Amino acid sequence: MSRRGRKSKLQKILITGSAGFIGFHLARHLLAAGHRVHGFDGMTPYYDVRLKEKRHALLRAMPGFTATEAVLEDMATLEKITRDFAPDAIIHLAAQAGVRYSLSHPRSYVETNFTGSFNVLEVARQARVKHLMMASTSSVYGANPEMPFVETDRADHPLTVYAATKKAVEALAHSYAHLWGLPVTLFRFFTVYGAWGRPDLAYFKFTEAILRGQPIDVYNHGELWRDFTAVEDLVEGVSRLLPLAPPLPADRGTQVEGDSLSPVAPWRIVNIGNSDKVHLMDFIRTLEGLLGRKAICNFLPMQPGDVPATWADCALLQRLTGFRPGTDLASGLKPFVDWYRDYYRS
Ligand SMILES: NC(=O)c1ccc[n+]([C@@H]2O[C@H](COP(=O)([O-])OP(=O)(O)OC[C@H]3O[C@@H](n4cnc5c(N)ncnc54)[C@H](O)[C@@H]3O)[C@@H](O)[C@H]2O)c1
């Protein structure tokens, strides 16, 4: 592509949650491709803030990155930043994440995920961005027994406050897309893992405990299946969707098969998973192999709010972008294990 052609495709992108696990990887990827990124993150203490600070410090060392540290609920700051930066696109990843924590801290989910996302929708509307992309979750499929999960399946029975706030944001975003012609893509992510990962997630806790010779808690006696997604695959999928803002109904040509486009608004949902479900005990064996140590398993019953399986149908992502995530677990976990051992010197 000519330099001029490449330049015209380069965008100014506001990423919320840029100090988080996925936001960090995505910002790095987009900066390396030549885009300008402004990060927005509240550095909340849900897990070790030093990890977030280190991710942001690495991004600040890259050309094209600037950042604001503030919470989404601070509407005046969010509005000022959006006005000053004038983004072409917003990728909204900031959230109170975690399924289990939502049982004990529901208010934090309503404030960050619902009110915070409402603020993001408002600034996206005011700034007339070309594309607003928002992170939802596989948890919205809740009690849906049909596998693999397809975007057009009903997802009306969330099992946790986390899932309920994400589902509510999908609906709120639809109303903005309809009323204001704001193009919105919602991603449903499936258990993402990788270097610089989240300390609250099982793969991180397992690694920590196995290396220390401590037992790991294995829920539902190991009878759990998850669609594990390597962060590199997720970032590739999101980047390829960036130029594909959902069209208004009047501007649509032939639709791709199985598209989740709204009939009345420029709004679409896309699963990003690995199209495979892995048994938890196979996951643990793979991790043991990479760490060179055996896990001591403390088998426990199912946790409230948990689901036995997640499994993504990623055909829509592939039809839209030509890309299908496919990193196998051992290849995807290796960069995490290497990073963990180096970072924690263990
Ligand atoms: N990692 C996964 O497996 C997974 C799976 C499904 C969905 N998701 C979604 O993807 C997105 C990114 O997840 P992640 O794994 O990077 O999580 P993360 O917790 O590492 O990142 C979220 C970031 O948002 C920031 N944040 C939290 N509350 C905020 C607020 N009120 N104002 C401003 N910033 C705030 C945090 O400081 C953090 O840096 C989230 O929306 C999450 O719900 C993640």
The ligand as a MOL file (V3000), in Angstrom:
LIG
                    3D

  0  0  0     0  0            999 V3000
M  V30 BEGIN CTAB
M  V30 COUNTS 44 48 0 0 0
M  V30 BEGIN ATOM
M  V30 1 N -10.0920 -10.9410 30.2650 0
M  V30 2 C -11.1610 -11.6860 29.9760 0
M  V30 3 O -11.0950 -12.9200 30.0170 0
M  V30 4 C -12.4660 -11.0320 29.5700 0
M  V30 5 C -13.5360 -11.8740 29.1970 0
M  V30 6 C -14.7370 -11.2930 28.8310 0
M  V30 7 C -14.8720 -9.9130 28.8020 0
M  V30 8 N -13.8430 -9.1220 29.1880 0 CHG=1
M  V30 9 C -14.0430 -7.6590 29.1640 0
M  V30 10 O -12.9620 -7.0680 28.4690 0
M  V30 11 C -12.6560 -5.7840 29.0280 0
M  V30 12 C -11.1960 -5.7060 29.4100 0
M  V30 13 O -10.9270 -6.7190 30.3920 0
M  V30 14 P -9.4750 -6.9530 31.0090 0
M  V30 15 O -9.3180 -8.4130 31.1490 0
M  V30 16 O -8.4570 -6.1670 30.2870 0 CHG=-1
M  V30 17 O -9.7260 -6.3510 32.4760 0
M  V30 18 P -8.7840 -5.4280 33.3800 0
M  V30 19 O -9.4320 -5.3860 34.7280 0
M  V30 20 O -7.3720 -5.8650 33.2810 0
M  V30 21 O -8.9270 -4.0110 32.6740 0
M  V30 22 C -9.9660 -3.0970 32.9370 0
M  V30 23 C -9.3620 -1.7150 33.1720 0
M  V30 24 O -10.4480 -0.8210 33.4200 0
M  V30 25 C -10.0460 0.0780 34.4480 0
M  V30 26 N -11.2500 0.5480 35.1550 0
M  V30 27 C -12.0570 -0.1730 35.9890 0
M  V30 28 N -13.0540 0.6090 36.4410 0
M  V30 29 C -12.8680 1.8380 35.8790 0
M  V30 30 C -13.5790 3.0650 35.9580 0
M  V30 31 N -14.6740 3.2010 36.7160 0
M  V30 32 N -13.1050 4.1260 35.2400 0
M  V30 33 C -11.9910 4.0030 34.4710 0
M  V30 34 N -11.2750 2.8740 34.3760 0
M  V30 35 C -11.7230 1.8010 35.0600 0
M  V30 36 C -9.1480 -0.7200 35.3740 0
M  V30 37 O -8.2510 0.1040 36.0880 0
M  V30 38 C -8.4380 -1.6590 34.3880 0
M  V30 39 O -7.1640 -1.1740 34.0330 0
M  V30 40 C -13.6350 -5.6050 30.1960 0
M  V30 41 O -14.7360 -4.8420 29.7420 0
M  V30 42 C -14.0600 -7.0200 30.5370 0
M  V30 43 O -15.3400 -7.0480 31.1310 0
M  V30 44 C -12.6350 -9.6450 29.5620 0
M  V30 END ATOM
M  V30 BEGIN BOND
M  V30 1 1 1 2
M  V30 2 2 2 3
M  V30 3 1 2 4
M  V30 4 1 4 5
M  V30 5 2 4 44
M  V30 6 2 5 6
M  V30 7 1 6 7
M  V30 8 2 7 8
M  V30 9 1 8 9
M  V30 10 1 8 44
M  V30 11 1 9 10
M  V30 12 1 9 42
M  V30 13 1 10 11
M  V30 14 1 11 12
M  V30 15 1 11 40
M  V30 16 1 12 13
M  V30 17 1 13 14
M  V30 18 2 14 15
M  V30 19 1 14 16
M  V30 20 1 14 17
M  V30 21 1 17 18
M  V30 22 2 18 19
M  V30 23 1 18 20
M  V30 24 1 18 21
M  V30 25 1 21 22
M  V30 26 1 22 23
M  V30 27 1 23 24
M  V30 28 1 23 38
M  V30 29 1 24 25
M  V30 30 1 25 26
M  V30 31 1 25 36
M  V30 32 1 26 27
M  V30 33 1 26 35
M  V30 34 2 27 28
M  V30 35 1 28 29
M  V30 36 1 29 30
M  V30 37 2 29 35
M  V30 38 1 30 31
M  V30 39 2 30 32
M  V30 40 1 32 33
M  V30 41 2 33 34
M  V30 42 1 34 35
M  V30 43 1 36 37
M  V30 44 1 36 38
M  V30 45 1 38 39
M  V30 46 1 40 41
M  V30 47 1 40 42
M  V30 48 1 42 43
M  V30 END BOND
M  V30 END CTAB
M  END
